[in-house]
């Protein structure tokens, strides 16, 4: 039997986030006191009104196939949300509902990219961007967002990276793993470069509701008619409504591209889970009180934990503006503790200090680690205290 795998999967890198989280859960199941700071999902349950709507839809017999691109009622709820929050106007033909924002991105790359097409990806980046580009036979092109610029890239950097092969630029704001937000002025400059060079913009806005300290999320699509026409807005209910497991995301953008995505979905997934779609309708059309409760709780954790994390020897950390991640630079800590790199450091933290964090190498940042504050403040402070003691115990100065 020939077992040779397809070449398209031979270069894939396993998800660092999922691997660390799985190992931590395995250790916890074995009775070990693990503090998990690796997961990328809210620790709240899905709000009660959403659960009730999902249950009622099942009771009403709404358990059959839906259109491949999503229920018309859900598309309308998304259209209303985009109008309400961003002042953007879309039609049903410009919206596709998929099995989470991750799968929507995957489908977009599949229909948008030809072999050799380049996609500019700011670094640090969410782990799946480059892998999905490669699966579509595209070429990821990385540009570095430095700590000096809050891990964000400039319009000048993007302009210099664009070639004749560039198809799209990815913008993730608020960002994973950085927690940083692009300002309206920064986005205007980026939009102008993309207009001049005639490239698509992929705007990942999955963390838009999680912003802190008076910050505001701005969608690049709302800045001008040209920006809207060349932007694909990616979003969903996973982070905003604590619905990661329901797997509902969406894209809003060019009708021809969205139509091609719908055709592909019809041959790959048939439709997003019906019950989840009815839950998402309630998420967007129902009361939003729970969204603000979660946001405030994350902000409180951020403000309590940040000073303690910043006080760890050799840790240099910017205060995040959104999402729910810290991304400390630990280069100085590595130098003074003798660990070869962040992967070894993170592994030692898990086995010795019993704290799960994600090494930055998976995000294209080999001097950082990512810690999630999507956990209780008690667990968060316990984990930071363990990391602090671990670093001090290994300090060789």
Phi and psi in degrees as a GROMACS rama.xvg file:
@    title "Ramachandran Plot"
@    xaxis  label "Phi"
@    yaxis  label "Psi"
@TYPE xy
-83.5934  119.281  UNK-2
-110.863  10.6324  UNK-3
-63.0907  127.92  UNK-4
-79.0441  159.522  UNK-5
-63.4605  142.086  UNK-6
-62.2507  -24.8525  UNK-7
-65.2439  -22.0146  UNK-8
-101.345  -2.23575  UNK-9
-70.7531  -23.5501  UNK-10
-101.799  2.76062  UNK-11
-68.0966  140.924  UNK-12
-101.527  127.912  UNK-13
-58.6822  150.394  UNK-14
-66.0462  113.994  UNK-15
-60.8438  -41.1413  UNK-16
-58.9484  -50.9206  UNK-17
-67.0679  -35.026  UNK-18
-65.7389  -46.8057  UNK-19
-65.6195  -43.9006  UNK-20
-61.9311  -41.025  UNK-21
-64.4747  -41.9499  UNK-22
-64.4811  -41.7083  UNK-23
-63.4035  -41.7804  UNK-24
-65.6926  -36.1647  UNK-25
-63.7948  -43.3654  UNK-26
-67.231  -39.6854  UNK-27
-65.3407  -38.9447  UNK-28
-64.6282  -25.2033  UNK-29
-83.7516  4.92714  UNK-30
92.5045  7.91267  UNK-31
-85.3766  137.741  UNK-32
-78.0147  87.9429  UNK-33
-100.33  134.942  UNK-34
-100.134  112.307  UNK-35
-92.2301  111.055  UNK-36
-116.454  28.0567  UNK-37
-106.843  -23.2224  UNK-38
-69.6443  145.915  UNK-39
-106.001  47.8053  UNK-40
-146.465  148.02  UNK-41
-60.8473  148.986  UNK-42
-94.9736  10.2362  UNK-43
-89.3141  153.775  UNK-44
-77.2047  159.688  UNK-45
-59.5377  136.058  UNK-46
-53.7911  148.232  UNK-47
-59.7721  -39.2368  UNK-48
-64.4866  -30.9158  UNK-49
-73.584  -42.6671  UNK-50
-59.1363  -42.8865  UNK-51
-64.1945  -40.4345  UNK-52
-65.4959  -39.6827  UNK-53
-64.1335  -45.2015  UNK-54
-61.6921  -43.3784  UNK-55
-64.5731  -37.0851  UNK-56
-62.5136  -37.2084  UNK-57
-69.6695  -41.7417  UNK-58
-61.0689  -32.2005  UNK-59
-83.5942  3.65699  UNK-60
81.1365  16.2052  UNK-61
-86.9255  69.6362  UNK-62
-128.445  18.07  UNK-63
-104.852  -177.834  UNK-64
-56.7851  150.986  UNK-65
-122.471  173.4  UNK-66
-54.9839  147.96  UNK-67
-57.6065  -35.2983  UNK-68
-89.3809  5.31872  UNK-69
113.093  157.055  UNK-70
-60.1011  137.053  UNK-71
-55.6038  -38.1585  UNK-72
-64.3119  -35.373  UNK-73
-72.6756  -40.0977  UNK-74
-58.1168  -41.2678  UNK-75
-64.5118  -39.2088  UNK-76
-63.9421  -38.5608  UNK-77
-67.8172  -43.9641  UNK-78
-58.3589  -44.0136  UNK-79
-64.4802  -39.6841  UNK-80
-62.5965  -45.1172  UNK-81
-65.6502  -34.8792  UNK-82
-69.5599  -43.71  UNK-83
-67.3649  -44.4977  UNK-84
-90.6965  -36.1408  UNK-85
-117.282  -6.19237  UNK-86
70.6643  24.6298  UNK-87
-100.653  141.586  UNK-88
-109.498  123.557  UNK-89
-132.727  159.793  UNK-90
-108.123  169.136  UNK-91
-58.9286  -34.5925  UNK-92
-68.2363  -14.3495  UNK-93
-100.464  8.75567  UNK-94
-128.25  134.364  UNK-95
-128.962  135.773  UNK-96
-100.511  131.412  UNK-97
-127.919  -177.667  UNK-98
-85.6083  70.7901  UNK-99
89.2737  155.528  UNK-100
-61.8966  -31.4998  UNK-101
-61.4013  -45.8623  UNK-102
-70.8779  -32.265  UNK-103
-61.6061  -44.7907  UNK-104
-61.1324  -45.3026  UNK-105
-56.1648  -47.1112  UNK-106
-65.0809  -38.5354  UNK-107
-59.9165  -48.1818  UNK-108
-63.2531  -35.7329  UNK-109
-63.4507  -36.9026  UNK-110
-92.8008  -16.9676  UNK-111
-93.743  -32.5113  UNK-112
-101.653  139.236  UNK-113
-106.167  166.323  UNK-114
-55.6978  127.029  UNK-115
91.1496  -11.7868  UNK-116
-62.1003  138.222  UNK-117
-99.5406  142.486  UNK-118
-124.003  123.015  UNK-119
-81.8538  125.198  UNK-120
-123.501  112.484  UNK-121
-64.2426  141.797  UNK-122
-116.512  136.782  UNK-123
-66.7463  148.067  UNK-124
-132.353  159.841  UNK-125
-66.3729  137.338  UNK-126
-58.3047  -28.0616  UNK-127
-85.9418  -15.2413  UNK-128
-54.2637  -59.337  UNK-129
-64.854  -34.2246  UNK-130
-66.1155  -40.2931  UNK-131
-69.293  -36.9685  UNK-132
-61.8672  -43.922  UNK-133
-65.0449  -37.3458  UNK-134
-63.5731  -26.2331  UNK-135
-91.4087  11.6031  UNK-136
66.431  20.119  UNK-137
-88.5972  177.087  UNK-138
-120.523  116.108  UNK-139
-71.8033  134.954  UNK-140
-120.578  117.446  UNK-141
-97.9919  136.412  UNK-142
-127.354  139.372  UNK-143
-88.8428  128.325  UNK-144
-95.6161  113.236  UNK-145
-86.1315  160.163  UNK-146
-60.1796  -30.902  UNK-147
-63.2916  -25.8541  UNK-148
-113.114  33.1653  UNK-149
56.0593  34.4786  UNK-150
63.7368  16.3406  UNK-151
-100.559  155.645  UNK-152
-101.951  157.355  UNK-153
-99.7834  163.453  UNK-154
-60.6413  -34.5431  UNK-155
-63.6268  -43.18  UNK-156
-62.5569  -43.6993  UNK-157
-62.9249  -44.33  UNK-158
-58.2386  -42.0777  UNK-159
-71.6884  -24.384  UNK-160
-86.5027  -18.6536  UNK-161
-71.8128  132.703  UNK-162
-125.327  -177.214  UNK-163
-65.3065  -18.1601  UNK-164
-93.7319  -4.70464  UNK-165
-70.1633  127.607  UNK-166
-105.43  -35.034  UNK-167
-156.473  160.387  UNK-168
-123.413  134.261  UNK-169
-97.2101  132.347  UNK-170
-122.817  126.471  UNK-171
-122.017  106.305  UNK-172
-146.924  123.746  UNK-173
-58.5698  149.895  UNK-174
-95.6105  149.075  UNK-175
-115.133  117.197  UNK-176
-102.872  8.26862  UNK-177
-83.6044  -30.8014  UNK-178
75.1842  10.3151  UNK-179
-95.6741  155.625  UNK-180
-121.816  133.397  UNK-181
-78.6963  133.7  UNK-182
-76.2372  165.016  UNK-183
-58.5781  -41.1436  UNK-184
-65.8733  -42.4659  UNK-185
-62.8634  -42.1977  UNK-186
-67.2824  -36.8463  UNK-187
-61.0247  -41.1526  UNK-188
-66.39  -40.6834  UNK-189
-66.4521  -41.9846  UNK-190
-61.1213  -38.192  UNK-191
-66.3862  -41.7695  UNK-192
-61.3121  -44.2735  UNK-193
-65.5716  -33.6845  UNK-194
-66.4309  -46.2948  UNK-195
-63.8674  -38.4621  UNK-196
-94.1392  -3.76347  UNK-197
55.3046  61.3128  UNK-198
-124.507  155.424  UNK-199
-71.7477  156.549  UNK-200
-120.17  129.875  UNK-201
-110.616  110.523  UNK-202
-106.636  104.099  UNK-203
-86.6859  109.659  UNK-204
-118.166  29.4529  UNK-205
-62.6049  -24.6497  UNK-206
-101.457  18.1729  UNK-207
-57.2868  -31.1895  UNK-208
-82.1496  -12.7308  UNK-209
-103.079  81.8466  UNK-210
-129.544  149.541  UNK-211
-134.209  169.452  UNK-212
52.5364  40.1795  UNK-213
78.0405  8.17238  UNK-214
-73.6884  159.322  UNK-215
-131.835  140.206  UNK-216
-86.1983  134.168  UNK-217
-122.281  129.334  UNK-218
-85.6806  132.397  UNK-219
-61.7944  -24.6675  UNK-220
-67.7003  -21.9243  UNK-221
-89.8131  2.75002  UNK-222
-82.7771  -28.5446  UNK-223
-165.429  166.076  UNK-224
-65.4902  -38.4629  UNK-225
-64.1778  -43.7674  UNK-226
-60.3974  -41.3889  UNK-227
-63.3703  -43.139  UNK-228
-66.4461  -29.1148  UNK-229
-103.04  3.88892  UNK-230
-105.161  137.433  UNK-231
-105.242  113.639  UNK-232
-85.5122  123.997  UNK-233
-111.302  128.836  UNK-234
-158.977  -175.403  UNK-235
173.693  -176.383  UNK-236
-96.794  -1.58131  UNK-237
-57.2937  -54.7157  UNK-238
-87.1767  -40.8877  UNK-239
-66.6462  -36.7846  UNK-240
-118.211  16.1751  UNK-241
52.5192  54.8414  UNK-242
-126.76  39.6901  UNK-243
-57.1214  -42.0313  UNK-244
-77.3784  -12.5292  UNK-245
-75.6839  -23.3452  UNK-246
58.9636  64.325  UNK-247
-130.461  118.9  UNK-248
-134.872  173.106  UNK-249
-149.789  163.503  UNK-250
-127.222  142.605  UNK-251
-127.727  127.185  UNK-252
174.593  -159.569  UNK-253
-47.4612  126.734  UNK-254
-63.373  -36.1959  UNK-255
-66.6799  -43.8426  UNK-256
-66.4976  -44.5053  UNK-257
-62.5703  -36.1219  UNK-258
-62.9744  -41.6902  UNK-259
-64.8552  -38.7629  UNK-260
-63.1226  -38.9168  UNK-261
-64.2647  -41.3688  UNK-262
-61.602  -43.6154  UNK-263
-63.5359  -42.8955  UNK-264
-61.1668  -35.6873  UNK-265
-63.7063  -23.6932  UNK-266
-103.102  -2.07503  UNK-267
-120.851  -43.1529  UNK-268
-121.528  -7.86557  UNK-269
66.4189  -62.5246  UNK-270
-167.855  157.417  UNK-271
-63.1713  155.174  UNK-272
-54.2288  127.545  UNK-273
-60.226  -48.6649  UNK-274
-59.2519  -40.5933  UNK-275
-63.7509  -34.9403  UNK-276
-65.5754  -41.6022  UNK-277
-66.8258  -33.7303  UNK-278
-64.106  -40.9804  UNK-279
-67.8925  -33.4332  UNK-280
-58.8723  -46.1007  UNK-281
-65.6805  -36.8227  UNK-282
-57.6915  -41.9766  UNK-283
-86.4323  -33.9371  UNK-284
-92.2428  -21.2202  UNK-285
-84.8464  -174.193  UNK-286
-62.2761  145.691  UNK-287
-106.717  13.2633  UNK-288
-56.3006  -42.107  UNK-289
-64.9656  -31.0724  UNK-290
-62.356  -43.9828  UNK-291
-71.485  -34.6396  UNK-292
-59.745  -46.0995  UNK-293
-64.3959  -44.2565  UNK-294
-58.4658  -45.7443  UNK-295
-64.0078  -37.5704  UNK-296
-66.5799  -42.9709  UNK-297
-61.8077  -40.8456  UNK-298
-63.2898  -40.49  UNK-299
-63.126  -43.668  UNK-300
-62.1769  -44.5885  UNK-301
-55.4587  -49.7409  UNK-302
-69.021  -29.8077  UNK-303
-78.7106  -38.927  UNK-304
-84.1292  -30.863  UNK-305
-55.3643  -49.5945  UNK-306
-60.6083  -35.7735  UNK-307
-68.9603  -40.8698  UNK-308
-67.164  -42.1863  UNK-309
-65.6429  -19.459  UNK-310
-86.0409  -7.15714  UNK-311
-68.1413  131.581  UNK-312
-55.6929  132.281  UNK-313
79.3909  3.00179  UNK-314
-100.139  128.55  UNK-315
-121.942  113.606  UNK-316
-133.291  129.596  UNK-317
-81.3707  144.923  UNK-318
-75.8922  120.971  UNK-319
-63.8412  152.655  UNK-320
-103.777  -15.7182  UNK-321
-161.875  -172.822  UNK-322
60.0036  -148.872  UNK-323
-148.304  49.5006  UNK-324
-131.72  144.904  UNK-325
-102.185  145.622  UNK-326
-131.726  71.8113  UNK-327
-70.8678  141.283  UNK-328
-83.0165  123.753  UNK-329
-115.982  21.5406  UNK-330
-57.7251  -44.4567  UNK-331
-65.1783  -37.7095  UNK-332
-65.4319  -40.7262  UNK-333
-60.2219  -45.7191  UNK-334
-60.0105  -37.5944  UNK-335
-95.4799  -5.79977  UNK-336
-109.849  -11.9308  UNK-337
87.0768  5.80949  UNK-338
-78.431  138.302  UNK-339
-68.0136  -36.6041  UNK-340
-161.281  176.932  UNK-341
-70.1283  -25.8825  UNK-342
-66.2979  -45.1636  UNK-343
-65.6997  -40.3671  UNK-344
-60.9251  -47.0891  UNK-345
-65.4858  -37.9361  UNK-346
-65.5605  -40.6302  UNK-347
-66.8865  -37.5535  UNK-348
-59.8341  -40.2812  UNK-349
-70.0784  -45.4879  UNK-350
-79.7566  -35.195  UNK-351
-95.0112  -50.6855  UNK-352
-90.6377  -10.3753  UNK-353
61.5509  42.9208  UNK-354
-127.6  128.537  UNK-355
-97.9958  118.03  UNK-356
-128.24  167.997  UNK-357
-107.207  122.721  UNK-358
-64.9301  142.878  UNK-359
-70.1529  -11.4983  UNK-360
-58.2951  -34.2968  UNK-361
-66.8842  -18.1805  UNK-362
-104.898  11.2013  UNK-363
76.3687  25.8172  UNK-364
-137.733  96.9189  UNK-365
-85.5155  10.5327  UNK-366
-117.83  8.56976  UNK-367
-126.735  165.601  UNK-368
-130.027  153.682  UNK-369
-110.154  130.359  UNK-370
-119.259  134.267  UNK-371
-96.4646  134.708  UNK-372
-103.428  28.2256  UNK-373
-87.8628  56.1792  UNK-374
-151.539  169.443  UNK-375
-62.1238  152.234  UNK-376
-62.0602  -33.0856  UNK-377
-63.6295  -46.5889  UNK-378
-66.1251  -39.133  UNK-379
-62.7388  -48.8898  UNK-380
-67.7229  -35.3148  UNK-381
-62.4129  -44.199  UNK-382
-64.7561  -43.7827  UNK-383
-64.5217  -39.1384  UNK-384
-62.248  -39.7606  UNK-385
-66.2863  -41.1167  UNK-386
-63.2163  -43.3425  UNK-387
-58.3659  -48.061  UNK-388
-65.7647  -39.0023  UNK-389
-59.6163  -47.2595  UNK-390
-63.715  -45.5024  UNK-391
-63.8842  -37.0516  UNK-392
-66.0273  -31.5795  UNK-393
-95.88  -5.18845  UNK-394
-63.0804  130.395  UNK-395
-106.654  4.97052  UNK-396
